[in-house]
C-alpha cells in the first residue's frame, strides 16, 4: 500500500511540474457572529501576517470586501438562506446585487466563489427548493458581466446530505433531497463548479465516542479501519467522510464534480460534557489536517488528489447559540492572540502540548532575504500593532532607525516579538517571512533583545459593531450527526 501511494505521489509531483496536477489549498473561514471582534481591516492584517491566501465569508458585507482589496487573497462570499427567495424569484434581484455589492469592489477584491445558501438539508424544504433557481440567476448575472469563468457558483452542505456514510464505498445521497440535489449536481457539472461540503469529525466523535476513537478523529490513529467492500484502509475519519461523498457522487455518475471542504475544524472549549473540546485536540486536529492537505495525500479512494479545505474559524464568536463549543472554534481570540499555535504551511514542527518550546542556545529572528516588500510591510505593521511590539527604537532619530529600510526595521520588530513570545519557531514565522539566526544582528547602539524578555501582553482590539447580515455558518443541527460514520464497528480496526 505504501509503495502504491509513493508511485502515485511521484506521478502527481511530475504532473504538478508540468502544470497538469494542481496543489491543494488551505483557507480559513472568517465568521463574524460576535460583538467583540476587531474591525475588518485589522482582521485582514492578521490574515496577511499568517500568510493565509484563501478566506471564506458568509455574506457580501461592504466593509469586509473593501478590507480585502488589493491583498491578493482569494475570497469566497456567501448569499445567506434568508436571501434565497428574492434571488430565486427575479433575475433583476441577482443583477442588482451583483451591480451594487460585487462589481464596485471587483477585481481589487479577488472574489473567486459565491456560495448560494448554506447547509440546506438542515433548513425547511421550502428553502431548499429555492436554491437552484437562485444559483441559476446568480450565474446569469455573472455571465452578463463576463465573470462566469472567473467566479464559480455553488452551495454548501452538511454531511446530512447523505443517507449512508459507512462504509465509505456505500456512501449515498439521501433520496429525500433528490428534488433539489439532482438539478444542483447537473448545474455543478455543467459549470465546472465544486460540490461544497462541511465535514466535522468532532461531532461524530462527540455523539458516538463508544464507536469512534478520538485518535481516529484527530488523524492520530495507530490502527486502520477497513472498508469491507473495497479493502481500502482508513487511518482517519476525515478521509472516510470525504470518500463517502466521493462514492455518492460516483454512484450518480457525477465523477467529474470536484469536492471542496468549505468548513472543518475542532473546538478548543466546550460544555462540561464536551470533554474532547480542548486547545490540545484543536491544535492536533488542525495541524494534522493542514499537513494532510498540503502534502496532497488525497484519500484512499482518490490518493494524491487535490482537495481544497477551509478551516473553521478565524475567531471565537461569542454570539453563536447552542453549547459552549459553538462559540469556541476560533484560531484566534478577538484580541487577535492565538488560541493555540498553528503552522498554516503544514511544514513546521508544532508542540502539541500547547506549551511554547524554547530554542536551544541563543537565537534571534530576522526578516528573510527572499521576502517580498509587500509581505514584509504587512508583517511589520502587524508586529508593531496587534503584536504589541515596542517599535519606538526604529523611529527617526532612534538607535535602530538606520539603516532606514524595510528589512532592517522588520528584523528588529520580528526579533522583539520572537523573544517576547518564547523564542519558538512559530513566533518567528510571520507568514513565512521570518527566519531564525544564531548570529547576533545587533549593531552600533541598536541592541536586539535575547531570550528572557517578558511575553507580550495583548492589548484590546478595536471592536467592530456587530453586523446584521449573516456572518457565519448556521448553528449546526445535531440530528444529522447521528449517522456520521457512527456505524464504524471497532472490530474492523486492525494494527498497522
Secondary structure, DSSP 8 states (H G I E B T S, - for coil): -HHHHHHHHHHHHHHHHTTSS----EEEE-----SS-B-HHHHHHHHHHTT--EEE-SS--HHHHHHTTTS--EEEEEE-GGGHHHHHH-HHHHHHHIIIIITTTTTTSEEEEEEEEE-GGGS-HHHHTTHHHHHHHHHHHHHHTT-TTTSEEEEEEEGGGEEE-SSGGG-EE-GGGHHHHHHHHHHHHHHT--EEEE--HHHHHHH-TTTS-HHHHTT--SEEEE-TTT--EESSHHHHHHHHHHHHHHHTT-TT--EEEEEE---S---TT-TT--HHHHHHHHHHHHHHHHTT-B-STTBT----EEEE-SB--TT--SSGGGG---SB-TTS-BSS---TTS-S---TTSS----SS--EEEE-TT--HHHHHHHHHHHHTTT----GGGSTTSTT--S-SHHHHHHHHHHHHHHHTTS-TGGGTGGGTEEEESS---BTTB----TT----------B----SS--S-----SSGGGGSSTT--GGGEEE-
